[in-house]
């Protein structure tokens, strides 16, 4: 099946013929080979191979993960803007075939350049880490690159057509570079990179173990990275294939979003409950078990917001669903339909958040005093996810194309203003022993962390309750507003049918 998708794939063949023409490929191959040879020469002439190993790995990451990702995103965006993507949709090709064509074809030159660096990389690494660790690092480099390329295909299908893809990719990388330590602290994000595998492969040397360490010493961390990267890769490919079928299709179905959120929750729980032997110490220093609870809540909040937005139909899609249901003799489309309101999905996201947070207070090693704080933070996270999902659906039906602007204004008022006001009040209070203003906890962005605070808030319970009450009131308010918006949009669609 996969072989047929690749052999008879015109999108893949088009990219191969276009990007591997001799007058385009040979100069880049020469540049990469010369750079790799210089790095290899420096590794054998200098006293320490660490610098050469880092330079070679940086070159490979730049070629495949940065330049390749930008090329994939630019290729999808160009095809979308020129209308060629609509031609592919009308052709007999399946959506999976077109997706694989862009995924593997757009960065084909970068894969060739990576292959050119492979012998030099082995020559640099084999005397420093050994063949087994070089193989593990190279495999993780390829799999992580596939993950980023799949994300680029999805971004090219979802982002506005006027987005400059290479500039966006390079900008994201440059913005994240200063926060590399923060990303190291966030385990779920870090396992989507090459960092854990490289750290595990090189940490044994710093402990004094021989360079020819067996594969088993690096295999567990490598497998842990695969357990994070492969499921996320499959989710991105599924979402990209759905968007490839039609411009107006939701990236994920409601059931797919719930399954993806369950996967994220399970991975986050597994990450938080495992002692971090090879990871650097993060924001909370040695109290890593304490910090794992708020990280779990923030991860669930961010991913829950993204997934609730991914399954929310716009006003036009909702109207088409109503008209289609009426033609079939039903008053409403199925609750699991892509064109139905996101109530079922939001309810499922809230339930999974509550279950994951409750499980986190039991499986994550933490003091008993933090169990109550974890439960309050979990409830706040669930209420914030419900509020965002219901507000996204309400504004999409009310304001249509301008919904994003008004939703941003709403989030600034209810989440941003309390943070700013609290920061102003805290700055105006010159007493070093004064507690932070309670208004900070109104925003879940600070309220979740406030539930675990011990130093700033002598008693974190009032802040935790304030955070939950504020988010719960907003969720309840928008539950009613969303129900009214759905009824109004349904009546309008029925009147026009």
C-alpha positions, 0 to 999 in steps of 0.5 A: 500500500505504502509502496504504491502511494510512493511509486505512483505519486505524481506529486512526489515525482514532480518534486523529485524532478524539479529539485534534483536537477543537476544545475540545482543539486550539484552546487549544494552538494559541493558546498555541503561536502566541503563543509563536512570534510572541513569539520571531519578534518578538524575533528581528527586534528584537534584535541577534542572531538566535542566541537566537531561533533556539535558542528556536524550535528548542527549542520544536519539539523539545519539542513533537514529540520530547519531548511527542510521544514521551511521548504515543505511549508513553502511548497504547500503554501505555493500550491495552495495560493496558485490553485494547484492544490484544488487540482490535486483535490479533484484528481483521482489521487487520494488525500494520503497520496498527496500528503505523502507527496508533499511530505517526502518530495518537497525536502528531497534535496535536503535528504540528499544533502543529509545523505552526503553528510552521513559518512563524515558524521560517522567518521566524526562520531565513531571515535567519540561515541561509537557506532551504536550511538551514532545510529540512534542519533541519526535515526532520531534526527530523521524521525524528528524531521518527519514530525516537523515536516508533517507539522509544516504540511498541516501549517501550510494548509491551515495558516492564512495564504499570505503567510511567508512560510520560510520567514515563519519557520526561521522566526519561530526557531529564533524566538525559541532559541533563548528559551531552550532551557525552558523547553528542556524543562518541559519534557513533553516538548523536549521529547519532540526534539533531538535533545534527549537522545543526544543528552543521553548519548553524551552524558555517559562520557561525562560520567567516565564510561567508555565511548563504546557503550552498548546500544542498550545504554541509549535505547531507553531514551531513544524509545521514549522519544519515539513514543512521543514523536511517532503518535504526534507524527501520525496525528499531524498526518491524519489532520493534514490528510483531512485538510487535503481533502477539502479546504473547509474540512476540520483538521480533526474529527471530534472523536479524533480530537478526544483520542489525541487529547487522551494520548497527550494526557497519558504521555504527560502523566508518564513524563511527570511520573518518571524521575529525570535522570538525563534531563537538566534541572529546570525552573523549580530546581531540584523540586522537579516532582513539585513542578510536574503538577502545574506543568501537567495542568498547563500542558492540558490547558494549551492542548485542550484549547488547540483541539477545541479550536480544531473541531469547532465549525464556523458559521458557514459549515454549521449552516451547511450541516443544518441544511444537509440534516434537513434534506435527510429528514433530521432537525440537527446533524449528528453530535459527532459530525464535523458540522455540529457544535463543539459541545460534545468535544468540549465536554470530552476534553473537560472530562479527560482533563479532570481524569488526568489531573486527578490521576496526576495527583496520585502518580506524580511524586509530590508532598501530601499538601499539594494534592488539594492544590493539584485538584483545585488547579485541575478544576481551574484547567478544566473550566478554562478549557470549557470557557475557551471552547464555548467562547470560540464556538459562540464567537464563530457563529456570531461574528463569522470572519471577524470572530478571531479579533473579538475572541482575542479582545475577550481573552485580553480582557478576562485573562490579560487585564488581571495579569497586568493589573496584578503586576501593577499593584505588586510593583506599587507595593514596596513591602518585600513581605507583601503577598501578590494581589489576589487579582492575579489568580483571576487569570488561569495563566497565573491561577494554576501556578498560584494553587501550588505557591508557598513562598509568595502566597502564605496560604495558596488555597484562596488563590486556588479557589479564586482561579477556579471560581473565575474560570467556572463563572466564565464557562457557565456564562458562555455555556448559555451564550453558546446555546443561544448562538447555536439556536439563532444560527440554526434558525437562520440556516433553516429560514434560508434553506 
